[in-house]
Amino acid sequence: MKVGFTKLLLLLATTMLSLFCLSLILPSSFAEPFLLLELLSKDSDIARTIFLELRIPRTSLALIVGASLGLAGAAMQGLLRNPLAEPGVVGVSGSAALGATLAFYSGLASIMPLALPLGGIAGALFAVILLFTIAGKRAGIATLLLAGIAINAIAGALTALVLNLSPNPFAAMEIIFWQMGSLADRSLLHLQLAGPLMLIGWALILLAAPATRALSLGEATAVSLGINIRNTQVKIIGGTALCVGAGVAVTGVIGFVGLVVPHLLRKLCNNDPAQLLLASAAGGASLLLAADIAVRCIPASAELKLGVITALLGAPFFLYLIFQLRKLEQ
C-alpha cells in the first residue's frame, strides 16, 4: 500500500509529538507517579523544577538530536549515493568525541562545564576544515569518502591514546561512559548551546535538497543539469558537521540513527532523496525519543546508556542491509 508523502510526513510528525509529550510526563520508573499528576497536586514545586530544568531540556534534546542524526544520515546517503553511509563516515563524530575527550583530559571540563560541549563542537569543525583541505578544491565523492574514513581512523586512534595516557583511571572511565551517549542530567544550557548550531545545520542541508535529486543520477548528470557539486558538498558536509558535532558534544556518541531511519523510509518516499530528508528528520526524532523513554523505563540498577540501545537496534539492522545488498549483487 502506497502512502502519499504528505500523509507520511503527517503520520511521522504526529508520532514524534506524541512521543515528545509522553517523554515529558512519563515517570522515571514504574514505582513513581506520572509527572503530570505531580504537577497538578498542591505540593508541586519539586515536580515543576524537575519538569522545567530536567524534563524539557532532556526531551527537547532527544527531539533535535534525533532529527539532526536522521536528517544528516539521509543527506550523506544522498551525497555519497550509498545506503550504508551515515554521518560519522566523514569523520565528524569521531573528531567531536576527540575534542570532548581532550576537554576531559586537560581538566577544562571540571573547571568549566561548557568546555565539554565546546570541545566537541571545535573537534567537529576542525574535522570539516581538515576534510576539505585533504580532499582539495575539485574533490569527487570518492575522495571525500576516503578522506573522511582517514580522519575518523586518526580521531579514533588519538582518542584511544588520550585514554591510554590518562593518569586517572576514574577520569578514563568517565570519558568511556560519556562516549556511550546519554541524555541524563542535561540542562537548558546544553540545549541553548547545541540548538542554534543544529538549526543552522538543518538549513544548510535543506538548501541542498534539490541538488540531491540530480546527484542520485550521478555526478556527471548533475553537472550537466547545472548543479554546482562543490557547493552541494560544502552545504551537506558543513550542515552534517554542525548537526552531528553539536549533538555529539552534548550527548556523546549515538550511532546508527542516521543509518537505520533513512533506509526504513526510503521506499515510502518513492526513493526521492529530497523528500527523504524531512521524513528522516521526523523519523530520527521519533526513534531517539522512543529510545530515551525505553532507557528510563527499563528496570536496571543504573540507567542504560542511550548509545547502547541504538547500537543494539542498529547493528543487527546494518547486517541485514549487508545481506540484502549481497542478494542484489548475486
C-alpha positions in Angstrom: 0.0 0.0 0.0 1.4 3.4 -1.1 1.3 6.3 1.3 1.5 9.8 0.0 4.4 11.9 1.1 2.1 14.5 2.9 0.3 11.7 4.8 3.6 10.1 5.7 5.0 13.3 7.0 1.8 14.0 9.0 2.0 10.5 10.5 5.7 10.9 11.4 5.0 14.3 12.9 2.1 13.0 15.0 4.2 10.1 16.2 7.1 12.5 17.1 4.8 14.9 19.0 3.1 12.1 20.9 6.4 10.6 22.0 7.6 14.1 23.0 4.5 14.6 25.2 4.8 11.1 26.6 8.5 11.7 27.5 7.7 14.9 29.3 5.1 13.3 31.7 6.4 9.7 32.0 7.8 8.7 35.4 11.4 7.9 35.8 10.4 4.4 37.0 7.3 2.4 37.3 7.3 2.9 41.0 6.8 6.7 40.6 3.6 8.5 39.6 3.3 10.3 36.3 4.9 13.8 36.4 1.6 15.3 35.2 -0.2 14.1 38.3 2.5 15.6 40.5 2.3 18.9 38.7 -1.5 19.0 39.3 -1.1 18.3 43.0 -0.8 21.1 45.7 2.8 20.4 46.6 4.1 20.7 43.0 7.3 22.8 43.5 9.7 19.9 43.1 7.7 18.5 40.2 7.8 21.9 38.5 11.5 22.2 38.9 12.0 18.7 37.5 9.8 19.5 34.6 11.4 22.8 33.7 15.0 22.1 34.4 15.4 18.4 33.6 12.5 17.0 31.5 12.1 19.9 29.0 15.9 20.0 28.2 16.2 16.3 28.0 13.1 15.7 25.8 13.9 18.7 23.6 17.5 17.4 23.1 16.2 14.0 22.2 14.0 15.5 19.6 16.5 17.9 18.0 19.5 15.5 18.2 17.4 12.6 16.7 16.1 14.9 14.0 19.7 16.0 13.3 21.0 12.5 13.1 18.2 11.3 10.8 18.5 14.4 8.5 22.3 14.2 8.3 22.2 10.4 7.6 19.7 10.9 4.7 21.8 13.8 3.4 25.1 11.8 3.5 23.4 8.8 1.8 22.1 11.1 -0.9 25.5 12.8 -1.4 27.5 9.5 -1.4 24.8 7.6 -3.2 25.3 4.8 -0.8 22.5 3.4 1.6 25.2 2.2 4.0 26.6 5.8 4.6 26.0 7.6 7.8 27.0 10.9 9.4 30.1 9.5 11.0 31.6 8.4 7.7 33.2 11.9 7.1 35.0 11.8 10.5 32.7 14.3 12.3 31.5 12.0 15.1 35.0 10.7 15.9 36.5 14.2 15.8 33.8 15.6 18.0 34.4 12.8 20.5 38.1 13.5 20.4 37.5 17.2 21.2 35.3 16.4 24.1 37.9 13.8 25.3 40.6 16.4 25.3 38.4 18.7 27.3 38.1 15.9 29.9 41.8 15.1 29.8 43.0 18.7 30.1 40.8 19.3 33.2 38.8 22.1 31.5 35.6 20.1 31.9 35.9 20.2 35.7 36.7 23.9 35.7 34.0 24.9 33.2 31.2 22.5 32.5 30.6 24.0 29.0 34.1 23.1 28.0 32.9 19.6 27.2 30.3 20.5 24.5 32.5 23.4 23.2 35.4 20.9 22.8 33.1 18.6 20.8 31.9 21.4 18.5 35.5 22.5 17.9 36.6 19.0 17.1 33.7 18.6 14.5 34.5 21.9 12.8 38.2 21.1 12.7 37.3 17.8 11.0 35.4 19.6 8.3 38.3 22.0 7.6 40.7 19.1 7.5 38.4 17.1 5.3 38.3 19.8 2.6 42.0 20.6 2.9 43.0 17.0 2.3 40.4 16.4 -0.4 41.3 19.5 -2.4 39.1 22.0 -4.3 37.9 19.7 -7.0 37.4 16.6 -4.9 35.0 13.9 -6.1 32.6 11.9 -3.8 35.1 9.0 -3.6 37.9 11.3 -2.5 35.8 12.9 0.2 34.7 9.5 1.4 38.3 8.2 1.7 39.5 11.4 3.4 36.6 11.1 5.9 37.5 7.5 6.7 41.1 8.5 7.3 40.1 11.4 9.6 37.7 9.0 11.5 40.6 6.5 12.0 43.0 9.2 13.2 40.4 10.6 15.6 39.7 7.2 17.0 43.4 6.4 17.4 44.0 9.8 19.2 41.0 9.2 21.5 42.4 5.8 22.4 45.9 7.4 23.0 44.4 10.1 25.3 42.6 7.4 27.3 45.8 5.3 27.5 47.8 8.3 28.8 45.2 9.4 31.3 46.8 9.4 34.7 43.5 9.0 36.5 41.6 5.7 35.8 38.4 7.2 37.1 38.7 10.1 34.5 39.3 7.5 31.8 36.2 5.6 32.8 34.2 8.8 32.9 35.2 9.5 29.3 34.3 6.0 28.2 30.9 6.2 29.8 30.3 9.7 28.3 31.1 8.3 24.8 28.4 5.7 25.2 25.8 8.5 24.7 23.2 9.7 27.2 20.7 12.5 27.7 20.7 12.2 31.5 21.3 15.4 33.5 21.3 17.7 30.5 20.3 21.2 31.2 18.9 24.2 29.4 22.5 25.4 28.9 23.2 22.4 26.7 20.0 23.0 24.7 20.9 26.7 24.2 24.4 25.8 23.1 23.6 23.0 20.7 20.2 24.1 19.4 21.2 27.1 17.3 24.1 25.2 15.7 21.8 22.3 14.8 19.2 24.7 13.3 21.9 26.2 11.1 23.0 22.7 10.1 19.4 21.8 9.2 19.1 25.0 7.0 22.3 24.2 5.1 21.3 20.6 4.4 17.7 21.5 3.3 19.1 24.2 1.0 21.0 21.4 -0.8 17.8 19.2 -1.1 17.0 19.9 -4.8 20.6 19.0 -5.7 20.4 15.6 -4.1 17.8 14.6 -6.7 20.2 15.4 -9.5 23.1 13.7 -7.7 21.1 10.5 -7.5 21.6 10.2 -11.3 25.4 10.6 -11.0 27.9 13.4 -10.7 28.3 13.9 -14.5 24.5 14.1 -15.0 24.2 16.5 -12.0 26.8 18.8 -13.6 25.1 18.7 -16.9 21.8 19.8 -15.2 23.6 22.9 -13.8 24.3 21.6 -10.2 27.3 23.0 -8.5 28.8 19.8 -7.0 31.3 21.7 -4.8 28.7 24.0 -3.4 26.4 21.0 -2.6 29.3 19.1 -0.9 30.0 22.1 1.3 26.4 22.6 2.3 25.7 18.9 3.1 29.0 18.2 4.8 29.1 21.6 6.7 25.5 21.0 7.8 26.3 17.5 8.9 29.2 18.7 10.9 27.1 21.3 12.7 24.2 18.8 13.3 26.3 15.8 14.4 29.1 17.8 16.0 26.7 19.8 18.2 24.8 16.6 19.0 27.9 14.5 20.0 29.1 17.5 22.0 26.1 17.4 24.4 25.0 13.8 24.3 28.1 11.7 23.5 28.2 9.3 20.5 24.8 7.9 19.5 25.2 5.7 16.5 23.0 4.0 13.8 20.1 6.5 13.9 21.4 8.2 10.7 21.8 4.8 9.1 18.6 3.0 10.1 15.9 5.7 9.7 16.6 6.8 6.1 16.7 3.2 4.9 13.4 2.4 6.6 11.7 5.4 5.0 13.3 5.5 1.5 10.7 3.4 -0.3 7.8 5.2 1.4 9.3 8.5 0.0 9.4 6.9 -3.5 13.2 6.9 -3.4 13.2 10.7 -3.6 16.3 12.0 -1.8 14.8 15.4 -1.2 11.6 14.1 0.3 13.6 11.6 2.4 15.4 14.5 4.2 12.3 15.8 6.0 10.9 12.3 6.6 14.2 11.1 8.1 14.3 14.2 10.4 10.9 13.3 11.9 11.7 9.6 11.9 15.1 10.2 13.7 13.4 12.4 16.3 10.8 9.7 16.9 13.3 6.9 17.2 15.5 8.8 19.7 12.5 9.9 21.8 11.4 6.2 21.9 14.9 5.0 22.8 15.2 7.6 25.6 11.8 6.6 27.0 13.0 3.0 26.9 16.2 3.6 28.8 14.2 5.4 31.5 11.7 2.6 31.9 13.8 -0.5 31.6 14.4 -1.7 35.2 18.1 -1.6 36.0 20.4 -0.7 38.8 21.7 2.3 36.7 20.1 3.9 33.7 21.2 2.3 30.5 23.2 4.5 28.0 21.2 5.7 25.0 24.0 4.8 22.6 23.9 1.2 23.8 20.2 0.9 23.0 20.6 2.5 19.5 23.6 0.2 18.8 21.7 -2.9 19.9 18.9 -1.9 17.4 21.2 -0.6 14.7 24.0 -3.2 14.5 21.6 -6.2 13.5 19.9 -3.9 11.0 23.3 -3.0 9.5 24.0 -6.7 9.0 20.5 -7.1 7.4 21.4 -4.3 4.9 24.6 -6.0 4.0 22.8 -9.4 3.3 20.2 -7.6 1.3 23.0 -5.9 -0.8 24.6 -9.3 -1.3 21.4 -10.8 -2.6 21.1 -7.9 -5.2 24.7 -8.5 -6.3 24.2 -12.2 -6.9 
